[in-house]
């Protein structure tokens, strides 16, 4: 009888998490707890870090194969939810919501700010070239490079097409750097600017008419889609969402896209991306290298945005110059990057409100990262 209970207990333990636990699982669970702490205590992108962190915990509870509970097991519930990440249809829904909640007025009133958003995308191509030098395939390098755009949905969309095996590391890296914008960007901004540049006052944005707001998404989708057709899933949904917001006759649709829909998709994408970081698949030298390249890409994107504004100011008259502190906002972490510009500007002049000015390159960065993804996809897929 004793032997029977002993064998039963041992068999039970062999199926439990305790019997299958490794140091890798413990490390990833600790990372998940750290992400949740950042979201709850520091309030760094809690809408992203809390679902991702909890997903990491779920994905790293050890279990025996064949139970159909893991994100990579066919027939598992998590695997079905992860299908939207693998096939890349969550990101366009996110872009629909982003478009429905974004005001492009700052960009419309000062179109040259789109150049700042474009300059910040240099980080994507710098990381792409570096990844190639480090031995990644062109498709893997393209997926890694997009991290520099600080746009999680775009990173997921592109990696689902170019490098599905690296999607977990790329997605977590992209969302991590999006959340850490307030930590990473300010030192770079201070390093590359001087006291006089930080005090530059920009002219207030002009009033934008309703007609301009309605025509803007229509003009942009025609221009960008004809230029980069492979970006239509992201760009089309972005500008469609914005048209719903601005046309004035589809308020219910705009509210749904910018509220319940984007919230549901954010929950699903965050939880399943976090769950995809199973230690057995995630803790590899490639994953660590992806995080390093992602940081490099993000630093380069921030630096090039600031430096491009300084370069542009050489050709602008006094009174029309741009404050370089909004150059960091060229990455597409909306609205956190623009908020960083505002906070940094307030440190040097409490009456210099840069938020609305920074929103111009910030929303341009959203468009720019989607266009960059389309370019990489058209060349590499």
C-alpha positions in Angstrom: 0.0 0.0 0.0 2.8 2.4 0.9 4.6 1.7 -2.4 1.3 2.4 -4.3 0.9 5.8 -2.6 4.6 6.5 -3.2 4.4 5.8 -6.9 1.2 7.8 -7.2 2.8 10.8 -5.4 5.9 10.6 -7.6 3.8 10.4 -10.7 1.8 13.4 -9.5 5.0 15.4 -8.9 6.3 14.4 -12.4 3.2 16.2 -13.9 3.4 19.2 -11.6 5.3 22.4 -12.2 7.7 21.5 -9.4 8.8 18.3 -11.1 9.5 20.1 -14.5 10.9 23.4 -13.2 14.3 24.7 -14.5 16.4 27.7 -13.7 15.3 29.2 -17.0 11.6 29.1 -16.0 12.4 30.8 -12.7 14.4 33.5 -14.5 11.6 34.3 -16.9 9.0 34.3 -14.1 11.1 36.8 -12.2 11.3 38.9 -15.4 7.5 38.8 -15.7 7.2 40.0 -12.0 9.7 42.8 -12.8 7.6 43.9 -15.8 4.4 43.9 -13.6 6.3 46.0 -11.0 7.4 48.5 -13.6 3.8 48.8 -14.8 2.2 49.0 -11.4 4.8 50.9 -9.3 6.5 53.1 -11.9 3.5 53.3 -14.2 5.7 52.6 -17.3 3.2 51.7 -20.0 1.0 49.6 -17.5 -1.5 48.7 -20.3 1.4 46.8 -22.0 3.7 45.7 -19.3 1.1 44.2 -16.9 -0.4 41.8 -19.6 3.0 40.9 -20.9 4.4 40.3 -17.5 1.5 38.1 -16.5 1.8 36.3 -19.8 5.4 35.6 -19.0 4.4 34.0 -15.7 1.7 31.9 -17.4 4.0 30.9 -20.2 6.8 29.8 -17.8 4.8 27.6 -15.5 6.5 24.3 -16.2 4.4 21.3 -17.5 4.9 18.1 -19.3 4.5 18.0 -23.1 1.2 16.8 -24.6 -1.2 18.4 -22.1 -2.3 21.0 -24.8 -1.9 24.0 -22.5 1.2 25.7 -23.8 1.2 28.5 -26.3 3.2 26.4 -28.8 1.0 23.3 -28.6 -1.5 22.7 -31.3 -5.1 22.6 -29.9 -4.2 24.6 -26.7 -6.3 27.6 -25.9 -3.3 29.9 -25.7 -2.2 28.6 -29.1 -5.5 29.7 -30.6 -5.2 33.1 -29.0 -1.6 33.3 -30.2 -2.8 32.7 -33.7 -3.6 36.4 -34.1 0.1 37.2 -33.4 1.5 34.4 -35.7 -0.7 35.5 -38.6 -0.3 39.2 -37.9 -3.9 40.2 -37.7 -3.8 41.7 -34.1 -1.4 44.6 -35.2 -3.7 46.1 -37.9 -6.6 46.1 -35.3 -4.2 48.0 -32.9 -3.5 50.5 -35.7 -7.2 50.9 -36.4 -7.6 52.0 -32.7 -4.5 54.2 -32.8 -5.8 56.0 -35.9 -9.2 56.5 -34.2 -7.6 58.1 -31.1 -4.9 60.2 -32.9 -5.1 63.9 -33.7 -2.9 64.7 -36.7 -3.4 68.5 -36.3 0.1 69.2 -35.1 1.5 67.5 -38.2 -0.9 69.1 -40.6 -0.2 72.6 -39.2 3.6 72.1 -39.5 4.3 69.6 -42.3 8.1 69.8 -42.1 7.9 67.9 -38.8 7.2 64.8 -40.9 10.9 65.0 -41.8 11.8 64.6 -38.1 9.7 61.5 -37.9 11.4 60.1 -41.0 14.9 60.9 -39.7 14.2 58.9 -36.5 13.6 55.8 -38.6 17.3 55.7 -39.4 17.7 53.6 -36.3 15.7 50.8 -38.0 18.2 50.6 -40.9 21.2 51.0 -38.7 20.2 48.0 -36.6 19.4 46.1 -39.8 22.9 46.6 -41.1 24.4 45.8 -37.7 22.4 42.6 -37.5 23.6 41.5 -40.9 27.2 42.0 -39.8 26.6 39.9 -36.7 25.4 36.9 -38.8 21.6 37.2 -38.9 19.9 36.4 -42.1 18.5 39.4 -44.1 14.9 38.5 -43.1 15.9 38.1 -39.4 17.9 41.4 -39.6 14.9 43.2 -41.0 12.6 42.0 -38.3 15.1 43.0 -35.6 15.7 46.4 -37.0 12.1 47.5 -36.7 12.5 47.5 -32.9 14.1 51.0 -33.4 10.8 52.4 -34.4 9.5 51.7 -30.8 6.3 50.3 -32.3 5.3 47.0 -30.8 2.4 46.2 -33.2 4.6 46.9 -36.3 7.4 44.8 -34.8 5.0 41.9 -34.4 3.5 42.3 -37.8 6.9 42.3 -39.5 8.5 39.5 -37.5 5.4 37.3 -38.1 6.2 37.6 -41.9 10.0 37.6 -41.8 11.2 35.8 -38.7 8.4 33.9 -36.8 11.0 32.0 -34.7 12.3 35.3 -33.2 8.9 36.9 -32.7 8.8 36.5 -29.0 12.2 38.1 -28.4 11.5 40.9 -30.9 8.0 41.7 -29.6 9.1 41.7 -25.9 12.1 43.9 -26.8 10.0 46.4 -28.8 7.4 46.7 -26.0 10.1 46.9 -23.3 11.8 49.9 -25.0 8.4 51.5 -25.6 7.8 51.4 -21.9 11.3 52.6 -21.0 11.1 55.7 -23.2 11.1 58.0 -20.1 14.3 56.4 -18.9 16.3 55.9 -22.1 15.6 59.1 -24.0 16.3 62.0 -21.6 20.0 61.4 -21.2 20.5 61.2 -25.0 18.5 64.4 -25.5 20.6 66.3 -22.9 23.8 65.0 -24.3 23.1 66.2 -27.8 21.7 69.7 -27.0 22.9 72.8 -25.3 21.2 75.3 -23.0 20.4 77.7 -25.8 18.8 75.1 -28.0 16.6 73.7 -25.2 15.1 77.2 -24.7 14.0 77.7 -28.3 10.4 78.7 -28.4 8.3 77.5 -31.4 5.4 79.3 -32.9 2.0 78.1 -31.8 0.5 75.6 -34.3 -2.1 77.2 -36.6 -5.7 76.2 -36.4 -6.5 73.2 -38.6 -9.9 73.1 -40.4 -12.3 70.2 -40.4 -11.8 69.8 -44.1 -8.1 69.4 -43.7 -8.5 66.8 -41.0 -10.9 64.7 -43.2 -8.7 65.0 -46.4 -5.5 64.2 -44.5 -6.1 60.4 -44.0 -7.4 60.1 -47.6 -4.4 61.8 -49.1 -2.0 59.8 -46.9 -3.4 56.4 -47.7 -3.2 57.1 -51.4 0.4 58.4 -51.1 1.8 55.8 -48.8 -0.1 52.8 -50.2 1.0 53.6 -53.8 4.5 54.1 -52.6 4.7 51.0 -50.3 1.7 48.6 -51.1 3.1 46.0 -48.6 2.3 48.4 -45.8 -1.4 48.5 -46.6 -2.5 46.3 -43.6 -1.0 48.7 -41.1 -1.3 52.1 -43.0 -4.8 51.3 -44.3 -6.1 50.6 -40.8 -4.3 53.6 -39.3 -5.8 56.1 -41.7 -9.2 54.4 -41.8 -9.4 54.7 -38.0 -8.4 58.4 -38.3 -11.1 59.0 -40.9 -13.7 57.4 -38.6 -12.6 59.9 -36.0 -12.4 63.0 -38.1 -15.3 62.7 -40.5 -17.8 63.5 -37.8 -20.5 61.0 -38.9 -19.1 57.7 -37.6 -18.6 58.6 -33.9 -19.9 55.2 -32.6 -17.4 53.4 -34.9 -14.6 55.6 -33.8 -15.4 55.2 -30.2 -15.5 51.4 -30.6 -12.2 51.3 -32.4 -10.5 53.6 -29.9 -12.0 52.0 -26.9 -13.3 48.5 -26.5 -11.7 47.0 -29.6 -8.2 48.3 -29.0 -8.4 47.3 -25.3 -9.5 43.8 -26.1 -6.7 43.3 -28.7 -4.1 44.9 -26.3 -5.0 42.3 -23.7 -4.8 39.4 -26.1 -1.6 40.6 -27.8 0.1 41.4 -24.5 -0.9 38.1 -22.7 0.1 35.9 -25.7 3.3 37.7 -26.5 4.3 37.3 -22.8 3.3 33.6 -22.8 5.5 33.0 -25.9 8.6 33.7 -23.8 8.8 30.0 -22.6 12.3 29.6 -21.3 12.9 26.6 -23.5 12.3 28.7 -26.6 13.2 32.1 -25.4 16.4 32.0 -23.4 18.9 31.7 -26.2 22.0 33.7 -27.2 20.0 35.0 -30.2 17.3 36.5 -27.8 19.9 38.3 -25.7 21.6 39.6 -28.9 18.2 40.9 -30.1 17.7 42.8 -26.9 21.2 44.4 -27.4 20.4 45.3 -31.0 17.0 46.6 -30.0 18.6 49.0 -27.5 21.2 50.1 -30.1 18.4 50.7 -32.7 16.4 52.7 -30.2 19.3 54.9 -29.1 20.2 55.6 -32.7 16.6 56.5 -33.6 16.4 58.9 -30.7 19.8 60.5 -31.5 19.1 60.9 -35.2 15.8 62.6 -34.5 17.5 65.2 -32.2 20.5 65.7 -34.6 18.2 66.1 -37.6 16.4 69.0 -35.9 19.7 70.6 -35.2 20.7 70.2 -38.9 17.3 71.5 -40.0 17.7 74.6 -37.9 20.8 75.6 -39.9 18.4 76.4 -42.8 15.5 78.0 -40.8 15.3 81.7 -39.9 15.0 83.0 -36.3 11.5 82.6 -35.1 10.9 79.5 -37.3 13.5 77.3 -35.6 12.5 73.9 -34.0 13.4 73.0 -30.5 15.7 69.9 -30.7 14.0 68.5 -27.6 11.1 67.3 -29.8 13.5 65.3 -32.1 13.2 62.3 -29.8 9.5 62.2 -30.5 10.2 60.9 -34.0 10.0 57.4 -32.7 6.4 56.1 -32.7 5.9 55.5 -29.0 2.7 57.6 -28.9 2.2 59.7 -26.8 5.0 58.8 -24.3 7.9 60.2 -26.5 6.0 63.5 -27.0 5.5 63.6 -23.2 9.2 63.2 -22.6 9.8 66.2 -24.9 7.4 68.2 -22.9 8.8 67.2 -19.5 12.4 67.9 -20.6 11.4 71.3 -22.0 9.7 72.3 -18.7 12.9 71.6 -16.8 14.6 74.5 -18.6 11.6 76.9 -19.1 8.3 76.2 -17.3 6.4 78.4 -19.8 7.6 76.6 -22.9 5.0 74.0 -23.7 6.4 71.5 -26.3 3.7 68.8 -26.1 1.6 69.8 -29.1 4.8 70.5 -31.2 6.2 67.1 -30.2 3.0 65.4 -31.3 3.8 66.3 -34.9 7.0 64.1 -35.2 5.4 61.6 -32.9 2.5 60.8 -35.1 4.8 61.1 -38.1 6.9 58.4 -36.5 3.9 56.1 -36.4 3.5 56.6 -40.2 7.2 56.3 -40.7 7.7 53.0 -38.9 4.8 51.5 -40.8 6.3 52.7 -44.1 9.7 51.4 -43.1 8.1 48.0 -42.3 6.5 48.0 -45.7 9.8 48.7 -47.4 11.6 45.9 -45.5 8.7 43.6 -46.3 8.7 44.4 -50.0 12.5 43.8 -50.3 12.9 40.8 -48.0 9.6 38.7 -48.0 
